[in-house]
Amino acid sequence: MLLKPNMVLSGKDCPQQASVGSSEGYCQLLETRGSAAVPGIVFLSGGQTDQQATEHLNAMNQFGDLPWQLSFSYGRALQAPVLKAWKGDQANVAKAQQAFYHRAWCNSKARFGKYTEDMETAKAA
């Protein structure tokens, strides 16, 4: 069984947005209230931008030795850059595929706490 929650963040219209540092508090909450019997937690992006979702996942995976694997189950945060690149035009399919590959690559790095903002402009390796 996997737990599949949204990340706990400020609402979109909240004037004071939670920083990436809030991820530490969320991990502490999960440590005190979560079950180590659950092998993994896969987060939804919950309306965050693609980059915000990656940054928050990365921060949680840098928190330390947690009893679960932390990963992602993003829809919108993976699809948004793809749809933006594609624009419904067959001529943009390769560009859209590259956008998807790049976003997945960034999230795969964040999954292990190895993402950096510089990766946003780097080519996926």
C-alpha positions as a printed Julia matrix, in Angstrom:
125×3 Matrix{Float64}:
  0.0    0.0     0.0
  1.19   3.5    -0.81
 -0.04   6.74    0.7
 -0.96   9.35   -1.96
 -1.54  12.78   -0.36
 -1.27  16.33   -1.61
  1.61  18.34   -0.24
  0.52  20.66    2.56
  1.0   24.18    1.21
 -0.54  27.63    1.25
 -3.59  28.12   -0.95
 -2.92  29.57   -4.4
 -4.43  32.95   -3.5
 -2.77  33.21   -0.09
 -0.6   36.35   -0.01
  2.01  34.58    2.12
  3.16  31.42    0.33
  4.86  28.6     2.2
  8.54  28.28    1.42
 10.28  25.1     0.36
 11.42  24.97    4.0
  7.86  24.07    5.01
  8.59  20.62    3.6
 10.65  19.86    6.7
  7.65  20.51    8.94
  5.52  18.25    6.78
  8.1   15.46    7.06
  8.16  15.9    10.84
  4.38  15.64   10.92
  4.48  12.46    8.85
  7.17  11.03   11.13
  5.09  11.57   14.26
  1.69  10.66   12.79
  2.52   8.38    9.87
  3.06   4.66    9.89
  6.44   3.1     9.14
  4.45   0.1     7.86
  3.61   2.14    4.75
  6.56   1.58    2.37
  6.11   4.73    0.34
  4.41   8.08   -0.02
  3.75   9.38   -3.53
  2.72  13.01   -3.64
  0.21  14.72   -5.88
  1.26  18.12   -7.2
 -1.93  19.73   -5.89
 -2.04  22.75   -8.17
  1.61  23.7    -7.81
  3.62  24.72  -10.83
  5.79  21.99  -12.27
  8.92  23.56  -10.78
  7.36  24.14   -7.34
  6.27  20.51   -7.12
  9.8   19.39   -7.99
 11.37  21.77   -5.46
  9.09  20.59   -2.64
  9.69  16.91   -3.4
 13.42  17.57   -3.47
 13.32  19.36   -0.1
 11.45  16.49    1.53
 13.96  13.98    0.2
 16.8   16.04    1.66
 15.22  15.98    5.11
 17.02  12.9     6.31
 16.48   9.26    7.04
 12.73   8.71    6.78
 10.98   5.37    7.22
  9.39   5.56    3.73
 10.33   6.21    0.16
  9.07   9.63   -1.0
  8.19   9.96   -4.66
  5.71  11.62   -7.0
  2.42  10.82   -8.67
  2.04  14.1   -10.52
 -0.5   14.76  -13.23
 -0.64  18.47  -13.9
  2.97  19.12  -12.86
  4.17  16.65  -15.51
  1.63  17.54  -18.19
  1.62  21.36  -18.06
  5.02  21.93  -19.73
  4.19  19.24  -22.3
  0.89  20.84  -23.28
  2.55  24.25  -23.4
  5.2   22.92  -25.8
  2.75  20.9   -27.92
  0.03  23.57  -28.4
 -2.07  20.99  -30.23
  0.28  21.12  -33.23
  1.66  17.89  -34.68
  4.84  19.77  -35.61
  5.55  20.26  -31.89
  5.36  16.6   -30.86
  9.13  16.14  -30.52
  9.38  19.37  -28.52
  6.55  18.18  -26.25
  8.21  14.8   -25.77
 11.44  16.53  -24.78
  9.51  18.73  -22.32
  8.0   15.6   -20.73
 11.34  13.83  -20.59
 12.98  16.87  -19.01
 10.27  17.28  -16.36
 10.4   13.57  -15.52
 14.22  13.79  -15.3
 14.02  16.74  -12.88
 11.51  14.84  -10.73
 13.63  11.7   -10.78
 16.5   13.77   -9.36
 14.17  15.34   -6.76
 13.05  11.84   -5.78
 16.54  11.37   -4.35
 17.08  14.94   -3.13
 19.52  15.63   -5.97
 17.58  18.28   -7.9
 18.98  21.78   -8.34
 17.37  24.81   -9.95
 20.16  24.79  -12.55
 18.62  21.61  -13.95
 15.7   23.66  -15.26
 17.93  25.02  -18.0
 20.08  21.9   -18.43
 19.33  19.18  -20.93
 18.08  15.94  -19.44
 20.89  13.43  -19.41
